[in-house]
């Protein structure tokens, strides 16, 4: 079964990393873990992620979203071209269009003669092949370029934060790509500038902690991780990294505490 990384989710669905994390933490999907504990999503996860975000935006009640997604996952095929499926909110019903068939997600009941239209309340979730992002939308351009040209994606994210210094997701992706390219000094400058512009955003602090940890600056990494958790105690990966760091710093009680928090958050307690 093919699996997708977070970068693939960003590129295919147009969801920023912070939104993906929010939907995972809300329990809509439970991705597997790959190397360095990176999330790995299935095809069904992609559908569920995009559906949850779109239906919430369409003001579908959260209980109905949860019930519909549970039934939707049960009926989804293991593989399918992303252009072959759409999910619509029609009134308070969640309707799936699968090739020539149409069925209600919550009950599995097939529907006849339905054609989604945003004007009467429907909402397409997985669209046909996306069009190229507009030149002015540098963040979207960066998402589209990451897998094919990371250098150009970096330039796009840099333009995005120049245009909007408070664009948290653009800063997060900009800093991450700099880190991955081993441009550590510039990545640190980017994260610190982002924190000045956006405030104590937990994901920025977490990413800064990972960077400082990789640079061997353990006390500063610890401070960044702890500050991130004060803003969002549910950052499971932050607890995990802190547990490892405290173990390395010979503080076993703190290491045990954060590992216990990590296990509780990911359901392994």
C-alpha positions in Angstrom: 0.0 0.0 0.0 1.4 3.4 -1.0 1.9 5.8 1.9 2.2 9.6 1.8 4.3 11.9 3.9 3.2 15.3 5.3 4.8 17.1 2.3 2.7 14.9 0.0 -0.4 15.9 1.9 0.5 19.6 1.6 1.1 19.2 -2.1 -1.9 17.0 -3.1 -4.5 18.6 -0.8 -3.3 22.1 -0.4 -3.5 21.8 3.4 -0.8 23.6 5.4 1.1 21.5 7.9 -0.5 23.2 10.9 -4.0 22.2 9.6 -2.8 18.6 9.1 -1.5 18.5 12.6 -4.7 19.9 14.0 -6.8 17.3 12.2 -4.5 14.5 13.4 -4.6 15.7 17.0 -8.4 15.9 16.7 -8.4 12.1 16.0 -9.8 12.2 12.5 -6.9 10.1 11.3 -4.2 8.0 13.0 -1.2 8.0 10.6 1.6 5.4 10.9 5.2 6.5 11.8 8.1 6.3 9.5 11.8 7.2 9.9 12.5 9.8 12.6 8.8 9.4 13.6 7.5 11.2 10.5 3.8 10.7 9.8 2.8 8.3 7.0 -0.7 8.6 5.6 -2.7 6.1 3.5 -5.0 7.0 0.6 -8.0 6.8 2.9 -6.3 9.2 5.3 -5.9 11.8 2.5 -9.6 11.6 1.8 -10.6 11.8 5.5 -8.2 14.8 6.1 -9.6 16.9 3.3 -13.2 15.9 4.0 -12.9 16.8 7.7 -11.5 20.2 6.9 -14.0 21.0 4.2 -17.0 19.8 6.1 -16.0 21.8 9.1 -15.7 24.9 6.9 -19.2 24.1 5.6 -20.5 24.2 9.2 -21.6 20.6 9.3 -22.0 19.6 13.0 -19.0 17.9 14.4 -20.8 14.8 15.6 -22.2 14.3 12.0 -18.7 14.8 10.6 -17.3 12.1 12.9 -20.0 9.6 12.1 -19.8 10.3 8.4 -16.0 10.0 8.3 -16.2 6.6 10.1 -18.6 5.2 7.6 -16.7 6.9 4.7 -13.4 5.2 5.7 -15.2 1.9 5.9 -16.4 2.2 2.3 -13.4 3.8 0.6 -11.3 1.7 -1.8 -7.6 1.1 -1.0 -6.5 3.1 -4.1 -8.2 5.4 -6.5 -7.1 8.4 -8.6 -7.7 11.5 -6.5 -9.7 13.0 -9.3 -12.1 10.1 -9.1 -13.8 10.9 -5.9 -15.6 14.0 -4.4 -17.3 14.5 -1.1 -20.1 17.1 -0.8 -22.1 18.6 2.1 -25.7 18.9 1.0 -27.7 20.4 3.8 -26.7 18.3 6.8 -25.9 15.2 4.7 -22.4 14.2 3.6 -22.6 12.8 0.0 -19.9 10.9 -1.9 -19.6 10.8 -5.6 -17.6 7.8 -6.7 -17.3 7.5 -10.5 -20.9 7.1 -11.6 -22.3 6.3 -8.2 -23.5 8.6 -5.4 -24.0 7.6 -1.8 -24.7 9.1 1.6 -21.6 8.7 3.7 -23.3 8.3 7.1 -25.7 5.6 6.1 -24.1 4.1 3.0 -27.4 4.6 1.1 -27.0 5.1 -2.6 -28.5 8.3 -4.1 -29.9 8.8 -7.6 -29.6 11.9 -9.8 -27.4 13.9 -7.5 -24.9 16.4 -8.9 -23.0 18.6 -6.5 -23.2 22.4 -6.9 -21.6 24.9 -4.5 -24.6 27.2 -5.1 -27.0 24.8 -3.4 -24.8 23.8 -0.5 -22.5 21.2 -2.0 -18.7 21.3 -1.5 -16.1 19.5 -3.6 -13.4 18.1 -1.4 -11.0 16.2 -3.8 -10.9 18.1 -7.0 -9.5 17.1 -10.4 -5.9 17.9 -11.1 -5.2 21.3 -9.5 -4.4 24.3 -11.6 -1.1 26.0 -11.2 -1.0 28.5 -8.3 -1.3 32.2 -9.1 1.9 34.1 -9.3 0.8 36.3 -6.4 0.1 33.3 -4.2 3.6 32.5 -3.1 2.7 30.1 -0.3 0.6 27.9 -2.6 3.4 28.1 -5.2 5.9 26.9 -2.6 3.7 23.9 -1.7 3.4 22.9 -5.3 7.2 23.2 -5.9 8.5 21.4 -2.8 8.6 17.9 -4.2 10.0 18.9 -7.6 12.3 21.9 -6.9 13.0 22.6 -3.2 15.2 25.6 -4.1 12.4 27.3 -6.0 10.0 26.4 -3.1 12.3 28.2 -0.7 12.3 31.3 -2.8 8.5 31.1 -3.0 8.1 30.8 0.8 10.6 33.7 1.2 8.4 35.8 -1.0 5.3 34.7 0.9 6.7 35.9 4.3 8.0 39.2 2.7 4.4 39.8 1.5 2.8 38.7 4.8 5.2 38.6 7.8 2.5 37.1 9.9 2.0 34.0 7.6 2.9 31.3 10.1 2.6 28.3 7.8 4.9 30.0 5.2 7.5 30.6 8.0 7.2 27.0 9.2 7.8 25.6 5.7 10.6 28.1 5.0 12.5 27.3 8.1 12.0 23.5 7.6 13.4 23.5 4.1 16.4 25.6 5.2 17.0 23.1 8.0 16.7 20.1 5.6 19.2 21.8 3.3 21.6 22.1 6.3 21.4 25.9 6.2 21.2 26.0 9.9 22.2 29.6 10.6 19.6 30.9 8.1 17.0 28.6 9.4 17.5 29.8 12.9 17.3 33.5 11.8 14.1 32.6 9.9 12.4 31.0 13.0 13.4 33.8 15.3 12.2 36.4 12.9 8.9 34.5 12.6 8.5 34.4 16.3 8.9 38.2 16.5 6.3 38.6 13.7 3.8 35.9 14.8 4.3 35.6 18.5 5.0 32.4 20.5 3.5 30.0 17.9 4.0 26.5 19.3 4.9 24.9 16.0 7.5 27.5 15.3 9.0 27.0 18.7 8.9 23.2 18.2 10.7 23.4 14.9 13.3 25.8 16.4 13.8 23.2 19.1 14.4 20.5 16.6 16.9 22.7 14.8 18.8 23.7 17.9 18.8 20.0 19.0 20.4 19.0 15.7 23.0 21.8 16.1 24.0 20.4 19.5 22.6 23.4 21.5 20.8 21.2 23.9 19.9 23.8 26.7 18.4 26.1 24.1 16.5 23.3 22.4 15.1 22.3 25.8 13.9 25.9 26.4 12.3 26.0 22.9 10.5 22.7 23.4 9.2 23.6 26.9 7.9 27.0 25.7 6.2 25.3 22.8 4.4 22.9 25.2 3.2 25.8 27.3 1.4 27.1 24.3 0.2 23.7 23.2 0.6 20.8 25.7 -0.9 18.3 23.1 2.2 18.4 20.9 3.1 14.7 21.2 6.3 14.9 19.2 7.5 17.7 21.4 7.0 15.5 24.5 8.9 12.7 22.7 11.8 14.8 21.8 12.0 16.3 25.3 12.0 12.8 26.8 15.0 11.9 24.7 16.7 15.2 25.5 16.2 14.9 29.2 17.5 11.3 29.1 20.6 12.6 27.3 21.0 15.4 30.0 20.8 12.8 32.8 17.4 14.0 34.1 15.5 10.6 34.1 12.5 11.8 36.1 11.8 14.5 33.5 12.4 12.0 30.7 9.9 9.6 32.2 7.3 12.3 32.6 7.5 13.5 29.0 7.5 10.0 27.6 4.4 9.2 29.6 2.7 12.3 28.2 3.8 11.2 24.7 2.3 7.7 25.1 -0.9 9.1 26.5 -1.3 11.5 23.6 -0.7 8.9 20.9 -2.8 6.2 22.7 0.1 4.0 23.8 -0.3 4.5 27.5 
